[in-house]
Amino acid sequence: MPSEANRRIPSGTPWPPLLGSREAFPPEVSTAVERVWIEPTLSRTINGPSARVPLDVYEAFVDTPEVTAAAARFRRNPGL
């Protein structure tokens, strides 16, 4: 069984642009970053009524979790 560092991720795998080139890192670090970048590391469930909003508003909340967290703090939701 190959080690985690030897496991290859397909070349089309997204790479976080803020890190620069994946070749700038040792192979085991690049592999770990790729794994973390494509596999979920956190999930959150909220129980409440659904909200009917335009798709662009929904996408803004999905793409900016800090906005969702700020809204929860504003509403004093201890779950976030």
Secondary structure, DSSP 8 states (H G I E B T S, - for coil): ---GGG----TT----GGG--GGGS-HHHHHHHHHHHHS--------S------HHHHHHHHH-HHHHHHHHHHTT-TT-
